[in-house]
């Protein structure tokens, strides 16, 4: 048994001694649209209804309440790292072990680990945080199919609206770690880069874990998007690719120590590779 296997423990027990319930997350009723779809559907495609509870003004109150609930629940998170990646992998995938090890190491260093609360990479990261005795956060989402909260979460928040949930991923994070994944993973990656590029949020490390997986995307961005002037080369320096758990952990910890998101520290951050370095 290797070190990774030996560290992986049993599901933690939540407050009161109860094992975290993997089926406690919200799911749309079979055949019914999610709250997100109800909100985003064009009025012309919605069934006619005069009930106040089915109107958009009422949904605004629900959205407000969801923000309040999220902010209240996550207020203790002052040093977080958000993990993203495929929900479609299991322990046999090398990326599961990498996500576990990175979350374990960061948790030992005092970081909270934030995920979408589901299976795959999310489970691996929450499991690493749990086994390290750290804060393991799961921000789950209502889907048209069941996605239970994984049993390694000790701070769970359920969301109906993707945009509210995505706000939590950004607001409470000092870094994003992007493991191989699909549309949802790409959505979180480009949203973070857009917010950083437009200075809606301070710069923080955005790490692409798995060079072979991400190389094609970076080559396309460089050879097509940058080459055609749709993006500046400087924008790509916001990304760092790595295959090393140690490198990713050290980069995040060094950024936190140097407070590299502050304007006066940006030149220092560049020297250690947070702004200009790393293999792109």
C-alpha positions in Angstrom: 0.0 0.0 0.0 1.5 3.3 -1.0 1.4 6.5 1.0 -1.7 7.8 -0.8 -3.7 4.7 -0.1 -2.6 4.6 3.6 -3.8 8.1 4.2 -7.2 7.7 2.8 -9.6 7.1 5.8 -13.2 6.3 6.3 -15.9 8.9 5.7 -15.9 11.5 8.4 -18.7 11.9 10.9 -20.5 15.2 10.9 -21.6 17.1 14.0 -23.7 15.0 16.2 -21.9 11.8 15.1 -23.9 11.3 12.0 -22.2 10.3 8.8 -22.6 12.9 6.1 -25.7 11.9 4.0 -24.7 11.5 0.3 -28.4 12.0 -0.7 -29.1 15.2 1.1 -28.6 17.5 -1.9 -31.3 19.1 -3.9 -32.5 17.5 -7.1 -35.3 18.5 -9.4 -38.3 16.3 -9.3 -38.4 13.7 -12.1 -39.6 15.4 -15.3 -39.6 18.8 -13.7 -37.2 21.6 -14.8 -34.6 23.0 -12.3 -34.9 26.4 -10.7 -32.1 27.6 -12.9 -34.1 26.6 -16.0 -37.2 28.2 -14.7 -35.3 31.5 -14.2 -33.5 31.5 -17.5 -36.3 30.2 -19.8 -37.6 32.8 -22.2 -41.1 34.0 -21.1 -42.4 32.9 -24.5 -41.4 29.3 -23.8 -42.9 29.2 -20.3 -46.4 27.9 -19.6 -48.8 30.7 -18.7 -49.2 31.2 -15.0 -50.5 34.0 -12.8 -49.4 32.4 -9.5 -47.1 34.8 -7.7 -44.8 32.0 -6.6 -44.1 31.2 -10.2 -43.1 34.8 -11.2 -39.6 36.2 -11.6 -40.0 38.8 -8.9 -40.6 36.0 -6.4 -37.6 34.2 -7.7 -35.5 37.3 -6.9 -36.3 36.7 -3.2 -35.2 33.1 -3.5 -32.0 34.2 -5.1 -31.4 36.7 -2.4 -32.0 34.1 0.2 -29.6 31.7 -1.4 -26.9 34.4 -1.4 -27.5 35.0 2.3 -27.4 31.3 3.1 -24.2 30.9 1.2 -22.4 33.9 2.7 -23.5 32.9 6.2 -22.4 29.3 5.8 -19.0 30.1 4.3 -18.1 33.1 6.4 -15.6 31.0 8.4 -13.6 30.3 5.1 -10.8 32.8 5.0 -8.2 30.8 3.2 -9.7 28.6 0.6 -8.7 26.8 -2.6 -11.4 25.8 -5.1 -10.9 22.4 -6.9 -12.6 21.6 -10.2 -12.5 18.6 -12.4 -14.5 15.7 -13.8 -17.2 14.0 -11.8 -16.8 10.9 -14.1 -13.7 9.4 -12.6 -13.0 7.0 -9.7 -10.1 6.0 -7.6 -8.5 4.1 -10.5 -7.7 7.4 -12.3 -4.3 8.9 -11.4 -5.9 12.3 -11.2 -8.0 11.2 -8.3 -4.8 10.4 -6.3 -3.3 13.7 -7.4 -6.3 15.7 -6.3 -6.4 13.8 -3.0 -2.7 14.5 -2.3 -2.9 18.2 -3.2 -5.9 18.7 -1.0 -4.3 16.8 1.8 -1.1 18.9 1.6 -3.0 22.2 1.4 -5.2 21.3 4.3 -2.2 20.5 6.4 -1.0 24.0 5.5 -4.2 25.6 6.8 -6.2 26.0 3.6 -9.9 25.1 3.3 -10.8 22.9 0.3 -13.8 24.0 -1.7 -15.5 21.7 -4.3 -18.8 21.2 -5.9 -19.5 18.4 -3.4 -20.0 15.6 -5.9 -18.1 12.5 -7.0 -14.8 12.2 -9.0 -12.2 15.0 -8.5 -14.6 16.7 -6.1 -14.7 13.6 -3.9 -11.0 13.2 -4.1 -10.3 16.7 -2.9 -12.8 16.6 -0.1 -11.5 13.3 1.0 -7.9 14.7 1.1 -9.1 17.6 3.2 -11.1 15.3 5.5 -8.2 12.9 6.1 -5.9 15.8 6.8 -8.3 17.1 9.5 -9.1 20.3 7.5 -12.2 22.2 6.4 -13.8 20.3 3.6 -16.5 22.4 1.8 -19.1 21.1 -0.7 -21.2 23.5 -2.7 -23.7 21.3 -4.4 -26.2 22.2 -7.1 -29.7 21.2 -8.0 -29.6 19.1 -11.2 -32.2 17.2 -13.3 -30.4 14.0 -12.2 -29.3 13.1 -8.7 -25.8 14.2 -7.6 -25.4 13.3 -3.9 -23.1 15.1 -1.6 -20.0 13.0 -1.2 -19.4 11.8 2.4 -16.1 13.7 2.9 -17.7 17.1 3.3 -17.9 18.7 6.7 -19.4 22.0 5.6 -22.2 21.5 3.0 -24.3 24.1 1.2 -26.9 23.3 -1.4 -27.7 25.7 -4.3 -30.5 26.0 -6.8 -28.7 28.6 -9.0 -25.4 28.0 -10.8 -24.5 31.7 -10.7 -24.9 31.9 -6.9 -22.8 28.8 -6.4 -20.1 30.1 -8.8 -19.9 33.3 -6.7 -19.0 31.2 -3.7 -16.3 29.4 -5.5 -14.6 32.7 -6.4 -15.3 34.8 -3.3 -13.8 32.3 -0.8 -10.8 31.2 -2.9 -7.2 32.3 -3.0 -6.5 29.9 -5.9 -8.2 27.7 -8.4 -6.9 24.2 -9.3 -8.4 22.9 -12.5 -8.1 19.1 -13.1 -9.1 17.4 -16.3 -12.9 17.8 -16.8 -15.7 18.7 -19.2 -17.9 21.7 -19.9 -18.5 22.6 -16.2 -14.7 22.6 -15.5 -14.0 24.7 -18.6 -16.8 27.1 -17.6 -15.2 27.6 -14.1 -11.7 28.0 -15.7 -12.7 30.7 -18.2 -15.0 32.5 -15.7 -12.1 32.9 -13.3 -9.8 34.1 -16.1 -12.3 36.6 -17.3 -12.8 38.0 -13.9 -9.1 38.3 -13.4 -8.5 39.8 -16.8 -11.2 42.5 -16.3 -10.0 43.1 -12.7 -13.3 42.2 -11.2 -11.3 40.1 -8.8 -7.7 40.3 -7.7 -5.2 38.0 -9.4 -4.8 34.6 -7.9 -3.1 31.4 -9.1 -5.1 29.4 -11.7 -3.4 26.1 -12.0 -4.0 23.6 -14.8 -3.2 20.2 -13.4 -2.2 17.6 -16.1 0.0 19.0 -18.9 -1.0 16.3 -21.5 -4.7 17.1 -21.0 -4.4 20.9 -21.2 -1.6 21.2 -23.7 -3.9 21.2 -26.7 -6.1 24.0 -25.3 -3.1 26.2 -24.5 -1.6 25.5 -28.0 -4.9 26.6 -29.6 -5.2 29.7 -27.4 -1.6 30.6 -28.4 -1.5 29.7 -32.0 -5.0 30.8 -32.9 -6.6 33.1 -30.4 -3.5 35.1 -29.5 -2.1 34.9 -33.1 -5.3 36.5 -34.4 -5.2 39.2 -31.8 -8.3 38.1 -29.9 -6.3 37.7 -26.7 -3.0 39.1 -25.6 0.0 36.8 -24.8 0.1 38.4 -21.3 -3.3 37.0 -20.6 -2.0 33.4 -20.9 0.6 34.1 -18.2 -2.2 33.9 -15.8 -2.2 30.2 -16.2 0.4 27.7 -14.8 0.4 24.1 -16.0 1.9 21.3 -13.9 2.0 17.6 -13.2 3.5 18.1 -9.7 1.5 18.1 -6.5 4.4 19.7 -4.7 4.8 22.4 -7.3 1.1 23.3 -7.2 1.0 23.3 -3.4 4.2 25.4 -3.1 2.9 27.9 -5.6 -0.4 28.4 -3.7 1.3 28.6 -0.3 3.9 31.0 -1.6 1.3 33.3 -3.1 -0.6 33.3 0.2 2.6 34.0 2.2 3.6 36.9 -0.2 0.0 38.1 -0.5 0.6 38.2 -4.2 -2.9 39.5 -5.0 -2.0 42.9 -3.6 -0.8 45.5 -6.1 2.4 46.2 -4.3 3.2 42.5 -4.3 2.5 41.8 -8.0 6.1 42.4 -9.1 7.3 40.0 -6.4 4.8 37.4 -7.5 6.1 37.7 -11.1 9.5 36.9 -9.8 8.3 33.6 -8.4 6.3 32.6 -11.4 2.8 33.4 -10.4 2.2 36.1 -13.1 4.9 35.4 -15.7 6.3 32.0 -14.9 5.3 28.4 -15.2 5.0 26.3 -18.3 2.2 27.7 -20.4 
